[in-house]
């Protein structure tokens, strides 16, 4: 369960990073 939470958090962080990168690119 802890690993699943960690993976979910990582995915969320990655998504945020991707969004920020796209926003900065503009």
BADREN-925473 format. One record per atom (N, C-alpha, C): y, z, x; atom name; residue in one letter; residue number from 0. Coordinates in pm, whole numbers. Each point is the difference from the previous one (the first is absolute). Layout:
Y Z X atom type seq
Y Z X CA A NUM
...
This chain:
Y Z X atom type seq
-120 0 85 N X 0
120 0 -85 CA X 0
126 0 89 C X 0
-6 76 106 N X 1
115 7 88 CA X 1
25 -135 68 C X 1
-111 -64 37 N X 2
11 -131 66 CA X 2
60 -102 -95 C X 2
-41 8 -126 N X 3
52 -94 -100 CA X 3
151 19 -16 C X 3
43 124 0 N X 4
142 30 -15 CA X 4
77 -54 120 C X 4
-61 17 117 N X 5
64 -47 124 CA X 5
15 -152 -3 C X 5
-105 -68 -44 N X 6
2 -146 -6 CA X 6
105 -46 -101 C X 6
9 71 -112 N X 7
98 -37 -102 CA X 7
142 19 55 C X 7
20 109 71 N X 8
132 28 57 CA X 8
36 -107 104 C X 8
-100 -41 78 N X 9
23 -102 103 CA X 9
40 -131 -66 C X 9
-70 -34 -108 N X 10
30 -124 -71 CA X 10
142 3 -55 C X 10
39 114 -50 N X 11
135 14 -56 CA X 11
105 -15 110 C X 11
-30 59 115 N X 12
93 -9 113 CA X 12
14 -144 46 C X 12
-116 -70 3 N X 13
0 -140 42 CA X 13
82 -84 -96 C X 13
-16 27 -129 N X 14
72 -75 -102 CA X 14
151 22 15 C X 14
36 125 25 N X 15
142 32 16 CA X 15
56 -70 123 C X 15
-78 3 108 N X 16
44 -63 124 CA X 16
20 -150 -21 C X 16
-95 -59 -72 N X 17
8 -144 -29 CA X 17
125 -30 -81 C X 17
28 84 -97 N X 18
117 -20 -85 CA X 18
128 12 82 C X 18
6 99 85 N X 19
118 21 85 CA X 19
19 -120 92 C X 19
-112 -52 55 N X 20
8 -114 91 CA X 20
55 -121 -74 C X 20
-46 -18 -122 N X 21
46 -114 -80 CA X 21
148 16 -33 C X 21
39 122 -28 N X 22
139 27 -37 CA X 22
92 -22 121 C X 22
-47 41 118 N X 23
80 -17 122 CA X 23
11 -147 37 C X 23
-106 -76 -30 N X 24
-2 -142 35 CA X 24
109 -76 -77 C X 24
28 45 -120 N X 25
99 -68 -82 CA X 25
139 11 60 C X 25
